[in-house]
């Protein structure tokens, strides 16, 4: 019997387990799917927007794998770090370990003012409205009148849509109670989605883009002048464009003809010294900022902006008050160059959505430039050579690219390498009862019955609020639910 540990219960981890079950060269395989959280499904539970029910339903197919008798879900087990099991010790318990730990960090903007209160990663915002237990109980949406989302991928579109969507529309979802209350009291009137390059280089899918134009109580606005700077937009029939780019440009073209300008900021050239450093002399742009709130007509604006590169986050009263952008234009080589002109856009909330990044797991080799574990067809490389018994799949293997389905082929490649190594791996010792050893090492695993108990507790919480299942957003609540204990005190 081949015993394999898969670290991570998101799509890449579950698809790895599925590939192990579906292969026929090694007839007896037992898989333990380990996760730091007491809940399975990874970003499908904690990253997919709550109003994307079709994508969230992917949990059903992931569940079928985790319920297979050859698979054991082992939640609430830490690998690496001061209180976790080192990879070297984990390798003592299994014939092979596959790390599918994703890319947990976000990429910074690396501009002045990025650390101001009111500026944070879209990842943190997503964790907040998705009830991730590591998330702080922030009231992101309560005070901001204008929000800027920097990035033009699906994550940027997701967070902009949640900011612009009415709380009543989210009541039927599993958004936690505190986040739903904060969104119900939101003062956000404008949401800017901003990219440094043009629309043909944006990374969102057409389905996500179209959803912005279908939100009740919101209006999506695009500046025709900004679109026209993109050669692909100006002459779409003369360039060999991917189908998704053509569809996106068609959607944007429809929004651009509405006649409402996308810009609500203040543009200026390099000689206008009044706009200098972002201190008290925020200057002439304050008047324009004030007008943004005064002109509110009950309809939230989602402003898609292009060819603007963030260069500074501006401060007022100790918090972020706006974003200074440098205007860019295509450089003729697929990139952009600055024009020497700038624009300030009001924002009391700034969310960066410019990509994820892998995080080093102590005990595993790590490429800090790529943010991945060095590998050859999924085999972990140490000192340039493969180490049979250690493998990677998913984002920690290839970087944060592709869609959820991309993890299937990635997992199959890794499993093919593992099965090829199986004759060697089977000769290595493995524990008869790895869970008993993990408990002896101080871990407190939550198995599948514990997860089912959490599900029941979330259903009960939802019923008490007159809603469907509502996520438990904190560690004490999740662990108490896993033990079948009744929660004491209000759920946040």
JOQUIKA-V357000 format. One record per backbone hydrogen bond with DSSP energy under -0.5 kcal/mol. NH is the residue of the N-H (numbers start at 1). CO is the residue of the C=O. E is the energy in kcal/mol with one decimal. If there is no record, write none. Layout:
nh->NH co->CO e->E
nh->NH co->CO e->E
This chain:
nh->2 co->28 e->-2.4
nh->3 co->1 e->-0.6
nh->4 co->2 e->-0.5
nh->4 co->30 e->-2.7
nh->5 co->96 e->-2.4
nh->6 co->32 e->-3.1
nh->7 co->5 e->-0.5
nh->7 co->98 e->-3.1
nh->8 co->6 e->-0.9
nh->8 co->34 e->-3.8
nh->14 co->10 e->-2.7
nh->15 co->11 e->-2.9
nh->16 co->12 e->-1.5
nh->17 co->13 e->-2.1
nh->18 co->14 e->-2.6
nh->19 co->15 e->-2.3
nh->20 co->16 e->-2.0
nh->21 co->17 e->-1.9
nh->22 co->18 e->-2.2
nh->23 co->19 e->-1.3
nh->27 co->25 e->-0.6
nh->29 co->27 e->-0.7
nh->30 co->2 e->-2.6
nh->31 co->70 e->-2.5
nh->32 co->4 e->-2.5
nh->33 co->31 e->-0.6
nh->33 co->72 e->-2.7
nh->34 co->6 e->-2.9
nh->34 co->32 e->-0.8
nh->35 co->74 e->-1.9
nh->41 co->9 e->-1.5
nh->44 co->41 e->-2.1
nh->45 co->42 e->-1.0
nh->46 co->42 e->-2.5
nh->47 co->43 e->-2.0
nh->48 co->43 e->-1.9
nh->52 co->49 e->-2.0
nh->53 co->51 e->-0.8
nh->56 co->52 e->-2.3
nh->57 co->53 e->-1.6
nh->58 co->55 e->-1.9
nh->59 co->56 e->-2.0
nh->60 co->57 e->-2.1
nh->61 co->57 e->-0.5
nh->61 co->58 e->-0.6
nh->62 co->58 e->-2.0
nh->63 co->59 e->-2.6
nh->64 co->60 e->-1.5
nh->65 co->61 e->-1.1
nh->66 co->62 e->-2.0
nh->67 co->63 e->-1.8
nh->68 co->65 e->-1.5
nh->71 co->68 e->-2.2
nh->72 co->31 e->-2.4
nh->74 co->33 e->-3.0
nh->75 co->446 e->-3.2
nh->76 co->37 e->-1.5
nh->77 co->35 e->-2.5
nh->80 co->85 e->-1.9
nh->84 co->81 e->-1.0
nh->85 co->78 e->-2.7
nh->86 co->84 e->-0.6
nh->87 co->362 e->-0.6
nh->89 co->86 e->-0.7
nh->90 co->86 e->-2.4
nh->91 co->87 e->-2.2
nh->92 co->89 e->-1.1
nh->93 co->90 e->-1.7
nh->94 co->90 e->-0.7
nh->95 co->3 e->-1.9
nh->96 co->3 e->-1.3
nh->97 co->389 e->-2.6
nh->98 co->5 e->-3.1
nh->99 co->97 e->-0.5
nh->99 co->391 e->-3.1
nh->100 co->7 e->-2.9
nh->100 co->98 e->-0.6
nh->105 co->357 e->-2.2
nh->107 co->355 e->-2.7
nh->112 co->311 e->-0.7
nh->114 co->111 e->-1.5
nh->116 co->113 e->-1.8
nh->117 co->318 e->-0.6
nh->119 co->116 e->-1.9
nh->120 co->350 e->-2.5
nh->122 co->352 e->-3.1
nh->125 co->121 e->-1.6
nh->126 co->122 e->-3.0
nh->127 co->123 e->-2.4
nh->128 co->124 e->-1.9
nh->129 co->125 e->-2.1
nh->130 co->126 e->-1.6
nh->131 co->128 e->-1.0
nh->132 co->127 e->-2.6
nh->135 co->132 e->-2.0
nh->138 co->136 e->-2.4
nh->140 co->138 e->-0.8
nh->142 co->139 e->-1.1
nh->147 co->190 e->-2.7
nh->148 co->349 e->-2.5
nh->149 co->192 e->-3.8
nh->150 co->148 e->-0.6
nh->150 co->351 e->-2.7
nh->151 co->149 e->-0.7
nh->151 co->194 e->-2.8
nh->157 co->153 e->-2.0
nh->158 co->154 e->-2.6
nh->159 co->155 e->-2.4
nh->160 co->156 e->-2.1
nh->161 co->157 e->-2.4
nh->162 co->158 e->-2.3
nh->163 co->159 e->-2.1
nh->164 co->160 e->-1.9
nh->165 co->161 e->-1.5
nh->169 co->166 e->-0.9
nh->170 co->166 e->-0.7
nh->170 co->167 e->-0.9
nh->171 co->167 e->-0.8
nh->173 co->170 e->-1.8
nh->178 co->492 e->-1.2
nh->180 co->176 e->-2.4
nh->181 co->177 e->-2.4
nh->182 co->178 e->-2.2
nh->183 co->179 e->-2.5
nh->184 co->180 e->-2.0
nh->185 co->181 e->-1.4
nh->186 co->183 e->-1.2
nh->187 co->141 e->-1.3
nh->189 co->145 e->-3.5
nh->190 co->145 e->-1.4
nh->191 co->301 e->-2.8
nh->192 co->147 e->-2.8
nh->193 co->191 e->-0.5
nh->193 co->303 e->-2.7
nh->194 co->149 e->-2.6
nh->194 co->192 e->-0.6
nh->195 co->305 e->-1.6
nh->201 co->198 e->-1.4
nh->202 co->199 e->-1.1
nh->203 co->152 e->-2.4
nh->204 co->152 e->-1.0
nh->209 co->205 e->-2.2
nh->210 co->206 e->-2.9
nh->211 co->207 e->-1.5
nh->212 co->208 e->-0.8
nh->212 co->209 e->-1.1
nh->213 co->209 e->-0.7
nh->213 co->210 e->-0.8
nh->214 co->211 e->-1.1
nh->215 co->212 e->-0.9
nh->218 co->215 e->-1.5
nh->219 co->300 e->-2.9
nh->221 co->302 e->-3.0
nh->223 co->304 e->-0.7
nh->224 co->222 e->-0.7
nh->226 co->223 e->-0.6
nh->227 co->223 e->-1.9
nh->228 co->224 e->-2.4
nh->229 co->225 e->-0.6
nh->229 co->226 e->-0.8
nh->230 co->227 e->-1.7
nh->231 co->229 e->-0.6
nh->233 co->230 e->-0.8
nh->234 co->230 e->-2.3
nh->235 co->231 e->-1.8
nh->236 co->233 e->-0.7
nh->238 co->235 e->-1.2
nh->239 co->236 e->-0.7
nh->241 co->239 e->-1.6
nh->246 co->242 e->-2.1
nh->247 co->243 e->-2.4
nh->248 co->244 e->-2.3
nh->249 co->245 e->-2.6
nh->250 co->246 e->-1.9
nh->251 co->247 e->-2.1
nh->252 co->248 e->-2.6
nh->253 co->249 e->-2.4
nh->254 co->250 e->-1.7
nh->255 co->251 e->-1.6
nh->256 co->252 e->-2.2
nh->257 co->253 e->-1.0
nh->258 co->255 e->-1.4
nh->259 co->256 e->-1.0
nh->261 co->259 e->-0.5
nh->266 co->344 e->-2.1
nh->268 co->342 e->-2.7
nh->270 co->340 e->-0.7
nh->272 co->269 e->-1.5
nh->273 co->271 e->-1.5
nh->275 co->272 e->-1.7
nh->276 co->273 e->-2.5
nh->279 co->277 e->-1.9
nh->282 co->280 e->-2.2
nh->285 co->282 e->-0.9
nh->286 co->283 e->-2.4
nh->287 co->284 e->-1.0
nh->288 co->284 e->-0.8
nh->289 co->285 e->-2.2
nh->290 co->286 e->-2.4
nh->291 co->287 e->-1.5
nh->292 co->288 e->-1.0
nh->292 co->289 e->-0.7
nh->293 co->289 e->-0.8
nh->293 co->290 e->-0.5
nh->294 co->290 e->-1.7
nh->295 co->291 e->-2.1
nh->296 co->293 e->-1.5
nh->300 co->217 e->-2.3
nh->300 co->298 e->-0.5
nh->301 co->189 e->-2.4
nh->302 co->219 e->-2.8
nh->303 co->191 e->-2.9
nh->303 co->301 e->-0.6
nh->304 co->221 e->-2.5
nh->304 co->302 e->-0.7
nh->305 co->193 e->-3.4
nh->305 co->303 e->-0.6
nh->307 co->197 e->-1.6
nh->308 co->195 e->-2.2
nh->309 co->326 e->-2.8
nh->310 co->308 e->-0.5
nh->311 co->324 e->-3.0
nh->312 co->324 e->-1.3
nh->313 co->112 e->-2.8
nh->314 co->312 e->-0.5
nh->314 co->322 e->-2.8
nh->316 co->319 e->-2.5
nh->319 co->316 e->-1.3
nh->320 co->117 e->-2.5
nh->321 co->314 e->-3.4
nh->322 co->314 e->-1.2
nh->323 co->345 e->-2.4
nh->324 co->312 e->-3.2
nh->325 co->323 e->-0.6
nh->325 co->343 e->-3.2
nh->326 co->309 e->-3.1
nh->327 co->341 e->-2.7
nh->328 co->307 e->-2.3
nh->329 co->337 e->-2.0
nh->331 co->335 e->-2.0
nh->337 co->329 e->-2.3
nh->339 co->327 e->-2.6
nh->342 co->268 e->-3.2
nh->343 co->325 e->-2.3
nh->344 co->266 e->-2.4
nh->345 co->323 e->-2.4
nh->347 co->321 e->-2.0
nh->348 co->146 e->-2.2
nh->349 co->146 e->-1.2
nh->350 co->118 e->-2.6
nh->351 co->148 e->-2.8
nh->352 co->120 e->-1.9
nh->352 co->350 e->-0.5
nh->353 co->150 e->-3.4
nh->353 co->351 e->-0.5
nh->357 co->105 e->-2.8
nh->362 co->360 e->-0.7
nh->364 co->361 e->-2.4
nh->367 co->372 e->-3.3
nh->368 co->366 e->-0.8
nh->371 co->367 e->-2.4
nh->372 co->367 e->-1.1
nh->373 co->396 e->-2.6
nh->374 co->372 e->-0.5
nh->376 co->379 e->-2.0
nh->379 co->376 e->-2.1
nh->380 co->390 e->-2.2
nh->381 co->374 e->-2.2
nh->382 co->380 e->-0.5
nh->382 co->385 e->-3.1
nh->385 co->382 e->-2.0
nh->387 co->380 e->-2.0
nh->388 co->386 e->-0.6
nh->390 co->387 e->-2.1
nh->391 co->97 e->-2.2
nh->392 co->378 e->-2.0
nh->393 co->99 e->-2.0
nh->396 co->393 e->-0.5
nh->397 co->394 e->-1.5
nh->398 co->394 e->-2.2
nh->399 co->395 e->-2.6
nh->401 co->399 e->-2.3
nh->406 co->403 e->-1.4
nh->407 co->404 e->-1.6
nh->408 co->405 e->-1.6
nh->409 co->405 e->-0.6
nh->410 co->406 e->-1.4
nh->411 co->407 e->-2.4
nh->412 co->408 e->-2.4
nh->413 co->409 e->-2.1
nh->414 co->410 e->-1.8
nh->415 co->411 e->-2.8
nh->416 co->412 e->-2.3
nh->417 co->413 e->-1.6
nh->418 co->414 e->-2.3
nh->419 co->415 e->-3.0
nh->420 co->416 e->-1.9
nh->421 co->417 e->-1.5
nh->422 co->419 e->-1.0
nh->424 co->421 e->-0.9
nh->425 co->421 e->-2.3
nh->426 co->422 e->-3.0
nh->427 co->424 e->-1.0
nh->428 co->425 e->-2.1
nh->431 co->93 e->-1.0
nh->436 co->433 e->-0.6
nh->437 co->433 e->-1.4
nh->438 co->434 e->-2.6
nh->439 co->435 e->-2.3
nh->440 co->436 e->-2.0
nh->441 co->437 e->-1.6
nh->442 co->439 e->-1.8
nh->443 co->438 e->-2.4
nh->444 co->76 e->-0.7
nh->446 co->75 e->-2.6
nh->447 co->445 e->-0.6
nh->450 co->447 e->-0.7
nh->451 co->447 e->-1.8
nh->452 co->448 e->-2.5
nh->453 co->449 e->-1.8
nh->454 co->450 e->-1.7
nh->455 co->451 e->-2.4
nh->456 co->452 e->-2.1
nh->457 co->453 e->-2.1
nh->458 co->454 e->-2.3
nh->459 co->455 e->-2.1
nh->460 co->456 e->-2.3
nh->461 co->457 e->-2.4
nh->462 co->458 e->-2.2
nh->463 co->459 e->-2.3
nh->464 co->460 e->-2.1
nh->465 co->461 e->-1.0
nh->465 co->462 e->-0.7
nh->466 co->463 e->-1.3
nh->467 co->462 e->-3.3
nh->470 co->458 e->-1.9
nh->471 co->174 e->-1.6
nh->473 co->471 e->-0.5
nh->475 co->133 e->-0.5
nh->478 co->474 e->-2.3
nh->479 co->475 e->-2.7
nh->480 co->476 e->-2.3
nh->481 co->477 e->-2.3
nh->482 co->478 e->-2.4
nh->483 co->479 e->-1.4
nh->484 co->481 e->-1.5
nh->485 co->480 e->-2.9
